[in-house]
Amino acid sequence: MSEIEKPSLLLVDDDPTFLSVLARAMERRGFSVQCASNVGEALRLATEDPPEYAVVDLKMPGESGLVLVKHLKEMDEATRIVVLTGYASIITAVEAIKLGAIHYLAKPVKTEEILAALRRKEEGDASAGINEHPMSVNRLEWEHIQSVLAEHDGNISATARSLNMHRRTLQRKLAKKPSRH
């Protein structure tokens, strides 16, 4: 298969090791891959050659992956975007889908899961499993913080004031990965 026939894929993640491993895996699976480590670099690449597919990390230095999802969809509505994150929350999943992502996956994730997400039809899955157990208190706190942060457009100081929390305490909580349950 020539490079022209291969579907184009833009991978965006600030972890160079993860990016390199995923790029090689996707190239072996027939994609023509371009890599970026931040939103600005990704936008430059996408402007030169809009990708058919994109896998975007949510949390990177500078602007978030949500900003990139919005811009990629504005450039080409047909781009199929999957958002990956080690900091999954309900609020960011909802926003990613609203902005045009077709799927949202929590890290760690296998290459086959990413491929399945990229190829998945855009309608919902009524048979998706429902968790038998309610969220833990730690997870509920994480979700609430993410919701309030979104209401304040990512402004940490305004979010801390709204939560009646010291700014540094909020920053420490945001730096931690959320609990899975």
N, C-alpha and C positions, 0 to 999 in steps of 0.2 A: 504494500500500500504506500503510495507516495505521500509526502507531507501535505500536499494540497487536498488529498482525499480524507485525511485524518481529521476528526472533529477537534476544534480548538478548545483548550481548557486553560483557564487562568487560575492558578493556585496562589492564595494570599495568606501568609502566616508569618509571624515574627520569630518563630522557632526554626532556625536554619536546618537543624538536623531533621526535624519532622518534615519540613518542606522538601528537602532533598530526597528523603526516602519515599514520600508520597509521589513526587514528580517521577522518579524512576518507575514506581509501580504503575502509575497511570500511563506512562509512555509504553510500557510492556503490554498494556491493555488496549493500545491503539490510538491514544490521544496525542495530539501535538500540544505540548505543554509549555506555558510561560509562567514564570514565578516572580512574585513580588513579596516584599516583607513589610509593606505598609500601604496605606490607602493612596497616598500621593503617587507612589511608584506604580501601583496597580492601575490607577486612572490614566497615567501616561501610556502604559502598555495597551489598555483597553481603547484609548482614543486612537492609537495607531492601527489597531487591529481588534475590533470588538469580538470577544470570545463567544462561542456557542454555549459553553459551560463555564461555571466558576465555582470554586470551593473557597469560601471566605471565613477566616477566623474572626470571631466576634471581638475579642479583646486584644488590642495591639497598642503600642505607644502612639500617641496622637489620636487621630479620629478613629472611631470604632468601625467594625465591619458593617454595622447597620448603615452608616453613611455611604459606604461603598456599594452596598446592595441597592440603595436608592439611585445612585448615579449610574450603575450598570444597567438598571432597568430603564432609566431615562435615555441612555444611549441606544439600547436595543431591547425592546420589550420581550423578544423571543429568547433572550439569554436565560438558561436554566441555572439557578443559583442554589447551592447548598451552604448553609451556615454551620460551622463547627465551633464548639467552645468547651473549654474546661470549666466555665462559669455559667452553666445553664440556669435559666430561670424562666418561669412562665411568661413574665412580662417581655423579656427579650425574644422569646420564641414567637409570641403573638406579633410583636412589632416586625420581626424579620419576615414573617409570612405576609403581613399587611403591606410591607415595602416591596414584596415580589419574590422572596425566596420560595423555592418549592419544597424545601425540607430544612430541618434544624436538627443537628445531631450533637450529642454530648460526647466529649472526649473522655476516655480513649475510644477510638473507633477503628474498625478494620477497613481496609481498602474496599473489600466487597460490599460493605455497608454503604460506603460513599457512592460506589458505582450504582447500587440498587436505588439509592436516593436520587441520583442524577437522572436515572432512567424511569423513575416512578411517574405514573400519571398524576396530574395535578389535582384530581379530586380527592376528597378525604377518604379515610378508611373506617367505615362503620364498625368493623370487627376489631379495631384496635383494643388491646387489653386494658382493663381498668384495674388500677392498683387496689389490692384488698385492704391495705393499711393506710390510715391517714398519715399526712406528712408529720415529721418530727418537729418539735418546737424550734430547733435550730434551722431547719429548712423553711419553716413558716416565717421566721425572722428574716432570713435571706430574701425570700420572695417579697416580703413587705418593704424591706429596704430598697430592693430593685424597683418596685412599683413607685415608691416616693421619689427615688432618684429620677425615674422617667418623667414623673409629673413636673420635676424641676429642671428638665432638659439636661440632665447630667451634672448640674451644679452641685458640687459636694457641700459647699458652705450652706446653701439654701436648704439642701436636704437635711443636713445636721441640725439646723435651726428648727425645721419642721418636725423632726423626730425628737427634739429636745435632747440632743446627744452632742457630746464634744466632737469637733471636727476630726481630731486625731483618732478617736475611738471608731468613728465611722470609717475612716480610711483603713484602719486595721481590719475591720470586719469585711470591707470590700476586697482587701488584698488576699483574704483567705478563700480557698475554694469552698463552694457550698457543700453541705452534706448531701448525700445521694437520696436520702429518704425523708 
